[in-house]
């Protein structure tokens, strides 16, 4: 399958009444949460941004919908600090097909930070990646991704500027963050869990493709 630069397909249940978020060139955009099932039986609760044009086609709390779009990132000041946030930007609605994978992501971009490789106390190998994906008008989205096992080992050998293609799923994770004053705050992280990673171009290294199973354990770093 030829990978798009940035393509996202989600299907799930709208958990909240869409709320106004912002306006661009006179068009209003709304924000909501989509509950998307995993094969394990768990669910990812994912932020979705949708235009008033698509809202008019039917997009209300409790509905089951399928959307095609892109992953978008933006910076927001929260608690006096800037944070990178991630959202599913819906571009069109499509018929719900229960036989299709409800959560697929295809990205092509360049690594903008050195990969962070580690091994968990349970012996799982993990690599965190930050991918810069270009879009129109000279803008880029910065998308955190996490790879496991042999894919993580392969990713750990990549460098800033290497261009890769990947596919996986958009996922959420709730975790507890200890603040400087000792209090604990519950936060949500969003990232792409990588199932396939292909090196598209690099100086002296060859091409490579590696696959890893999706795992519901530790995940990456975008915070909301």
N, C-alpha and C positions, 0 to 999 in steps of 0.2 A: 504494500500500500504506500503510495506517495504521501509523505507527510506535509501537511500545511505548515506555514510559518507559525500560526497560532490558531488552533481550532479546538473548540470545546463542545461536547454534547452531554447534556444532562437530562434526566427524567426523574421526577419525584413529586412530592406533595408540597404545596405552598403552605408554610406554617404560620405566616403572619400576614395581616392586611398590609399591602404595599404602602409605604410612606414616602412622601415627597423627599427627594434627596438634593437635587440641584437642577439647574437649567442651562442649556447650551444653545445659543442661536435661536432662542424662543421655544425650544422643545424641552419639555419637562421630563425628568428621569426619576424613577422611584426605586426604592430599596426594599428587599424582603429576604426571607430565609427559605431555602428549599431543602426538604428532607429527602436524601437520595440513598437508596438501599445499597448495602454491600453484599457480596456473595455469602459472607459469614452470618448474615442476619442482622448485623448492626447497621447503623445509619450515619451518614455524614450530614451535618447541618451546615449548609453552604450559603454564603451571601450572594445574592443575585441583584444586578442592576438592570432595570427594564425601562424602555421609553414609553411615553404616553400613547404613542402610535400602537405599540404591541399590547398595551393595557386594554385598548379598545377592542382587541380581538378576543378577550376573555382571559383574565389573570387575577383570580380572587383567592382568598384564603380557603383552604380545604380542597382546592382543585388539584387534580393530577395533571401535570403538564410536561412537555418535552421541549427543550430549547437548544438551539445551536447558536454559538457565539464565540467569544474569546475570553481568555483570562486577562484582566487588566490590573495594574498596580497603581497606587497613588500614595503620596505622603500626607500624613495628618498629624497635627500637634495634639498629643494626649498627655495630660499630667505634666505639662511643661517640656515634654520631649517629643521629637519627631519620630513617627513610626511608619513603617511601610505596611500598607494594607492591601489585601488582595480581594478581588470580586469577580464573579462570573458576569460578563457583560453580554446580555441576551441580544442577538441580532434578528432572530426569527423564531416563531413557534412552529413546531412540526407535529404530525400525528404521533400519539404514544404507541409504541410497539413493545409489548411485554417480552418479546423474544430477543430484543436488542440489549446490549450492554448499556445500563443506565448512566454510566459515568466514564467517558473517554476524553483524553487530552492528547493532542499532537502539537509539539513545539519544535521550532528550529531557531537556534540563537547561539550567542557566544558567551562563554563563561566570563563573568566580570569580577569574580573573587576566586582565590585558590580554594580547591575542594577541601572540606574538613572531614577527615577520616577518623573513625573511632570504632572500638569494639565494646559492646555492652557487657555488663556483668554476666549475662546469660550466653555470651560468646557470639552474639550477632554482629556482623560487620556492617557498618553504616557509613555512607558518605553524604554530606550535605553540599548541595550545589546552588549557586545563584546564577540564573540564566537571564541574559539581556536579550529580549525579543523585539525586533523593530516593528513599528507600525507606521501608518500614514503620517504625513506632515512632520517628519523628522523626529517623532517621539519614539520612546522605547518603554517597554514594560519589564520590570525586574521581578523574576518569578523564582521563589525558592523551591528546590526539588530535593527529594531524598531517595537514595538508591540503597539496595541491600545486597548482601552476599557477594558473589563474583562480580556483579555489576558495580557494587561499591568499590571493590578492589580495582577494577578497570578505571572507574572514575577518579580514583585517588591519584592516578598517574597523569591526569590532564592538567593543563595550565591555563592561566588567564589568557583570553583571546581565542582559545580553541573553539571551533564551531561544531555544534553537535545537533543531532536530531533525537527526539525522544518521544515515547508515548507512555501513558500511565493514567492515573486518575487524580482528580481534585479531591482533597480530603481535609477533614477538620480534626482537631484534637484539643481536648480540654486538659489543662494542667494547672498546677499551683505555683505561683511565683512569690518568693519571699522578698519583701521590700526592705530597704535600708533600715527602717524603723522597727523591723522584726515582725511586722504583720504579714499575713499571707493573703494573696489576692488570686482569685480564679480568673484565668485568661484562656483565650482560644487561639490556637495556631492553625494556619491554613498553608498548605503546600501541595505540590504534585508528588505523588508516590510513583516512582519510575518502574515500569515493567520491561522496557526495552530502551537501550541507549546505543546510538550509532555515532561514531566520530565522522563528521563530514569533511573537515579539513584541518590540517595541522602541518607545521614545518617539516620535520624529518621523520615523524612517526607515520605508520601505516593506518589503514582503515580498520575499524573493529566494531563488532556488534555483540552485545551481551544482554541476557535476559535474566530477570529475577522475579520470584513470586511476590505478590503484594502481601504485606504483613501489617497487622493493626497495632504494632507496638510503638516504640519511640518514633516521633516525627519531628519535622523541622522548626521553622523560626518566625514566620510572619504572625504578628500578634494583633489581636483586636480586643 
